[in-house]
Amino acid sequence: MNEKLSACPICDNHEKNIFLDGQDYFLTQKKFDIVECSSCGFRFTNPRPTVESAETYYQTDDYISHGTQESGIVPMLYGIARHFALRSKFGIVKRYSPGKAILDIGCGTGEFLNYCQRKGLRCTGVEPSVKARKFAETTYRLDVKPDFLNGIDPSVRFDCITLWHVLEHIHKLDETLKKLSRLLNKDGVLILALPNSNSYDAQYYGKFWAAYDLPRHIYHFTRESLTKLADKYNLSCQNVIPLKLDAYYISILSEKYKRGSTNYFQAFIRGLISNQKAGNPKIGHSSEIYILKSKIS
């Protein structure tokens, strides 16, 4: 079952244009449109699955974000990249947040929080997938809630809140960002990792760009739209950090969607070009990390 948004989630404008007619190349092969707000330029999937029906688009062991089993070249590459990413993510957290209390929303099977826990941080996670949540709880003894809006005590404050490629999945965007901004300590940071739909590889692959990931991704951010969204909730962007490896991984999947088989050499070339062109701020990297802080002192 789908639902149609009548207004832009950022500026409430009702006028929008078709940006891209896409498809769920990963699982169902169903068609989905991405629209672009005629006022602020924000891109979002419309119509999109309802909250209740969205789970059906994740029902496969091949969906890497929730998988605990790795088989095949692409999951293996993802697993290697994730291993090296843990240290990098923790380094970013420590660089921008001196505190000890961290909340990771969409923590999956808990590898990142486990790494933080071993480094002495007080860790809380949110993960709606029962399978992934139970793995994190039993394997790493993490405190993981099934739901953010109802499961996290609104009186608790965090020094750092992270969403690693999660915000683009969340239906209740307004409620979520309001609560996120309230949960931050005075000097707390909100760290968002997001695909960038203005990147070179997004432009090159078009509707086959794997990071559109329709309909699991219901928002499609750019630097400009993320900045506008943050401003709506009294958050300011302190820095943008590139995720250069994502250009290669996303290009590998995009090659498969576009050609029916994976050309690793071609994917490497596209990833390389994407990172080279990312110096232009109007283009940017395939995926980027945004460091946000509250404007309210």
MOPE-V558284 format. One line per field, one symbol per residue. psi: psi as a letter, one per 20 degrees, with the letter a starting at -180 (. if undefined). A space follows every 50 residues. Layout:
psi=???
//
This chain:
psi=prqpphqpigijqipqqphpoaqnihfijqqqqpqppigijppqporrqr ghihhhjjmqiiohhiqippqrgghggggghhghhghgghhgghhioiai oqpoplicjjgghgghghjjqopqrpohpgggghghghgilqopqipghi ippiiqqqhppqnolhhiipgmgghghggghhiprgkqqpoppqqojirg hghgiciiohihlqjhoiqnqrgghggggghhkkqqohqppqnhhhhggh hghhgghhiiqpnhghggghgggghhiihoiifrrgqqppoqqqio.
//
